[in-house]
């Protein structure tokens, strides 16, 4: 993709996002990606652009965080000819799992992956839609490493820079399609 086409794609992607005030609770400004997902060409272009920086990285698996991360992660895995690892909330995976609990600004949560998700030598790209505080992504990366994978990097559609999530991923290669990490 040439620079002009890439710039156009990024501008269209950014313009397609919708801000929803007070969702899911009062005081939160939710970044809604569903308009982007509803445009087939834009969705395909965005997932191809998110995969592009990783083409030569030897990615064997893409791990994506429930639930919007799945929507982006599966096509990115296909672009990279890689397997897909779902990172889920508790009780959603059918085989034996390993889990990691992590802190939220309003409590704690927990993520799980199948215990056998990362075969020896797995080179994993972690994908999610938004990098906010970085807590979920940091916990998911640690969980993938506990499962035996090497987290090569993290890819996000957008980042909310004011929340400082990139600092929770310090030392990791982070790519953000729309905006700085």
N, C-alpha and C positions, 0 to 999 in steps of 0.2 A: 504494500500500500504506500503510495507516495505521500509526502508531507501534507499536501492540500487535501487529499482524500481523508487522511488520518485526522486532520484538523476539523474537517466537516463532520466526520463520525463523532468525534468527541463533543463538538458543539451540539449536534442533534441529540446525543445521549444525555448531556447535561440538561438541555432544554426539556427533555421528556420526563424528568423526575418531578414528582409532585410532593410538596410539603403538606403534611397533615398535622395541624396543631392538636395538642392534648390527646394524642393517641400513642400508646394504649392507655395512658393515664394522664391526668392533668399535669401540665408543666413540661411534657415531652413533645418535641417537634420530630415527627416521624418522617423519614425520607422514603417515600413510596416509589418502588421501581416497577410496579405493574404496568404503567404506560409504556415503558421501554420494552418490557417483555411482550406486549401486545403488538409490537411492530416487528414482523418477522425478519426483515432485512436488517433493522437496527440491532435486534437481539443477536442475530448471527454475526454481525460485524463486531459487536462488543465482545462476545465470547472469543472470537478469533483474535481480537486485539489484546485481550487479557492473556491468551495463551502465547502470543508472539514472543515476549521476552524470555520464555522458558524453553523454546524449541530446541536449543542446543545444550540444555542442562541435564539431559539424560533422565528426565522424569519417568518413573515407572508407574506411579500412582498419583491420583489427585484425591485428596481428602477434603470433603466439604462439610461445613457445619449446618446442621438443621436450622431452618428449613429453606430460607432463600438461598443459602449457599449451595444447596443441592441443585437448584434451578440453573445456576451459573456453572457449578463444578462439573456436572455430567457432560455438557457439551465441550467444556475446556478439556476434560479427559479425552474425549473423542478427537479433538484437534491435536492432542499430543500423543495419540495412540497409546494411552495409558489406562490402567485399571482405575476403578472408582472405589473410594472408601467412604461410607457414610459415617459421620460423627453425629451421634444422636443423643436425645434426652433419655433418661433412665427408662428401662423396661420396653424399649422399642425394637431391640435386636434379638433375633431368635436363638443364636448360638452363644456359648460362653463369652463373656465380655470382661474388659478391664475398664475402670472408671476413674475419673478425676473430678473432685469437687473444687469449686472456685468461688471467689467472693464477687458479689454484685454490689452496686451502690445501695441496694435495698434488701440484702440478704445473701443467700448462697444458692448455687445451682450445681448441676452435675452433668457431665458428658460421659458417653460410653462409646467404645468401638469393640468390634469382635476381637477376641484375644489373638486370633490368627490373621488379622488384617494386613500385617506387614511381613511378607516373606523376607528371608535374609537378602540383604542388598537393596531393599526398597529405597528409592529416592522419591520423596513425597513433596508435592506442592499442596499447600493448604490454601483453600479458597473460601471466601465469604463475600457477602454483598457489601457490608459496611464495616469499616474499622472505626469503632467509637472509642471506648475506654481501653480496649485491648485485652481485657480480662478473659473473654471467651476465646479469642484467638490464641492467647498465651497458654491457656489450659489445654486447648485442642492440640497445639504443637507439642506440649509436654506429654500428652497422652499418646500421640503418634510415636514419639520417641520411646516411650515406655513399652509400646507394642513392638519395638524393634526397627522402626523406620528412621531414616535420616530426613529431616525436614530441610529441603533444599531452599525453600523460600515460601513466601506468603503473597497471595494476590487478592486484591479487593477491588470492587467496582468503584467505591468512593470512600473517602475518609472524612470524618468530622474532626478537623485538626484541633479545634479548641478543646476537645476532650483528651488529647494527648496519648492516644492509643499506640502510636508508633514507639513511644518510650517503653512500653511493656514488651515490645518485640525487639528491643535493642540487641544488636549483634546478628540479627536475622536479615536476609535479603527480602525487602518488602517492596512490592510494586502496587501502586494505586492508579487505576486508569483515569479517574476524574479527580484531579487535585493532588496536592502533595501528601506524602505519608507523614 
